[in-house]
């Protein structure tokens, strides 16, 4: 035991020697053996003396260095040439410690003040290190403690602020865990998708696609199961199948992914809203302690989501409120259907991304659903304004019939056209179709379309529905106003004046004609072969024909002329300030227009003809006489075979 300790001490002493001391020891050993080998006694004494001197020089140098090290260890503060050492401060100011006058000066050490300038000597004695270089000082920059990046500005809204903060959090995670890539993916359960929110990576082949379907990769497994995953050894051959965010192979060897949960209720969430992924090039680099650290980061991200969601909801609510206010202001200036639809389309364009916006309402004049307003950002092929839609075989028709909104992620997957089968629209992108309906009735539909697939969500539909509801109530008020105004004045089927309202207007105009001596004419119109038409095409065809002829008549008269439905298949027209000859020419033109017009009913096309009787107001003629004269010549036209004009 003693020999072992002595040998260990001897080895440590040899290892502590410098190169010069080792050479001195070697020289002493060589001289010693030379002296031992000398023959003469004198020579042997001389060589041994030289060896002793070599050993003595080495021992002296070793002791001298140890004494210097002891002094250095006892030195509290030393002043270096050109730099001052930091010293402790007493109180709030930097002062020198007063030396004790009674203490011996041999062991004193002067504290160098902090404000000593380089090149100046500090007062009082101080030891100076000559063999060691001064300790490097760290220069702090303002960028180390203050963000000077222009991207840090958060005045672009809560979305930009959240995007920026998430990127900063991912950057911290990457630095702490020495990661190769760190990414955050949203989990969209409704669309069965993963959406890349942000990432920080050293890779040049990180994917540029934001959306991908949930599959069998590790990220999808975490999103579906809601449990973290650690892969200690990533197989290079299956890297892209397990980590699909790389477009080509990367030297990644370790992966860890954790779910992020968020809920607004008191109940614990079941499904994650996002997945945080971290990978690195080292083998078996992450373990349970990594999950514990990432758990703290996921709590931070969840808190950011909470803050962002509250801010974003508040911003959207305020934007919707401003839009509703602008809609009401527009309707105060012009309370019409066109202005209500136009203001709705303009406000929708402020809230969601769009390429096309269209509104479909019922056209009373044509008795059909048609596009009332169209906004086309791209100015390319789309449905024209005024185009009638197919109510029973189109997406818009279903929305109107069932008053149910629809969100389409990919228009190419639709089995129905948007409006009608012959439409010329690009079959790509996504759309939202919202009904314009009140409690009792649907007044139309709003369609917002984008050329990018997956643009809209159910949350967007709910947001836009608030604006659509405001417009729906406006249309409800307008409809009730029209009903109150025209309840006894308008025929339900044809949209023209009822028999009572027409006769009242004839009486008024005949009296005015008699008082002012103006011309007046009454035209009676009957549809030819109505019974045969009903037997061949059904009773619905008769209503369709009445609607068509009613539209043609209303389109050819002046605003102050009166059109009314006298009987089941007869119309009466009161032409104000019109002579009998002028009324005859007008009637002949109308007859030709009706005969050449094609009526479409349930996929069947046919044409109809009319018989016309014309009567002019003579001097002091009564309204009843005028109507009887027109009815008499109408009967003659029908008896003549129809499709003819007769004048009284």
C-alpha positions, 0 to 999 in steps of 0.5 A: 500500500505504501509503495503504491502511494509513493509510486502514485506521488512520484507519477503525479510529481513527474506529470506536474513538471514543465518541459524545461524541468523534464529536460533538467531531470533527464540531463541529471540522470544522464550525467549521473550514469556517466559519473557512475561509469567513470574509472577515475575517482576524481572524474566520478566525483565531478560527474556526480556533482554535476548531476546533483546540480541538475537535480537541485535546479529542477527542485528550486524551479518547482518550489518557486512556481508553487510559491507564485501559484499560492500568491495568485490564489490568495490575491482577491483582485488584480489590476491588469494593464489596460483593463479594470477588474469588477469589484463588489459595491457597497450601497448604491455607489462604487467606492473603495474599501478603506484600508486599515491603518493598523494592518501591516501593508505586506498583505494588503490588496487594493480593490480597483474601482469599476470606473477605472479607464483603460491605460490608467493605473488604479490607486494603491498597490495591486498584484499584476498577472503577467502569465495569464491573458485577461478574461474576455468581456462580453459586449451586450447589444440592444438586439439581445434584449429588444426585438428590432425585427420589422415582422414584430409589428402586430398592428396587422391584426391578431392573425399576424400577431399570432403567426409571429409569436408562434414562430418565436416559440418554435425558434426557442424550441429549436434552440433549446433542443438543438433541433433540425426542424420544428413545426406546428400543424393544425388539426381540422377534424371536419375536413380530415386535414392537417394544416401547416401553421408555421415552422422553423427549419434548417432543411431546404426540402421542407414542404411548401404545401400547407394542407394535407389529408390525415393519413398513416404518418406519425403526425396523423397518428398523433392527431387522431389518437391524441397521444405523444410519439417518440421515435428514437431511430428514424429509418431513412428509407421510410422517412418521407412516409413517416414525416411527410413534411420533407419532400426528399430524404433528410438525415433525420434520426430522432423525432418527437411529436406532442398534441396540443389541446384547447377548449372553451368549456370546463370539460377536458378536451378529447381531440387535439387542435394541433400537433407540435413536431420536433426532429434532429439529426442525432440518434436517440436524442430525445426521451421522457424529459423532452416530453416534459419540456415540450409539455410546458411549451404546449401549454404556452401555445394553448394560452396563445390560442386562447388569446388569439381566439378571443381577439379574433372573435372580437375583431370579427364581431366588430367587423360584422357589426360595422357591416350591418351598420353600413347595410342599414345606412344604405337602405335608409337612402334607398330601400329597394331589393336591388340596394339590399342585395348590392350592399350585402355583396359589397360587405361580404367582399370585405370579410372573406376572400372571393373571386365571384359573388352572386345573389339569386332572387325571385323575378316577379316579372318573369315568375322565375328565380334569376341572378339579380347581382353578380360581382366578378373579380377576375372578369372571366367567364361566369354566369351573366346577370339576369340569367334564370336558374334551374330550381330543381337541378342545381346547387343554388336551387337546393339551397333555396328550396331547403333553406340550408347553407352549403360549404363546398371544399372542391367544386369539381366534386359536385354532381350538380351545376351551380345554377344551371346545366349549360353554365360556363364556369370554371369547375375548380375552387370552393364556394359557400351558398347561403339562403336568404330566408326569414322564418316563413319564406326564402327570398333567394341565395347568396353564393361566394366562390373562390378559385382556391380549394378549401378556402371556406369553413363552417365558421365562415358560413356562420359569419356570413349568415349574420349578414345574410339574415340582415338582408333577409329581414329587409327583403321580408319588410319589402315583401310585406310592404308590396303585399299590403300595397297590392293585396287586392290589386295584383293577380297571384298567377300572372302578376297583373292587376285583378279584375276589380282593380282593372275595372276601377282604373277603366272607370277612372280613366274614362271619366278623365278622358271625358273631362279633358277630351283625350283619347282612350282605347281598351284591348281585350285578349283571349288565349286560343284553344285553352281547353285543348292546351290543358288536355295536351300539356296539363293544367300547369301549362295554362298557368305557364302560358298566362304568366308568359303572355302577362310578361309580354304584355307588361313589357310592351305597355307604358308605365301608366297603362293598365293591364289586368286579368279579366277572366280565366284566359282573358286579359284587358289592357287600358291604353291611355291617350291612344287612338283606336288606330294606334291601339290596333297597330299595337295589338297586331304587333303584340299578336305576332310577338306572342305567336313567335314566342316559345313556351317551355313547361317541364321540358316541353316546348310549344307556342300559342296564339291569341285573339284580340278585340280593340275598342276606342272611347267615343264621345260621352261613352261610359266605361261599361259600354267601352268594355262591352264593345271590346268584348264583342269584337273579341268574340268575333275574332275567336269565331273567326278561328283566332290569331287575329285582331278585330276593331270595333 
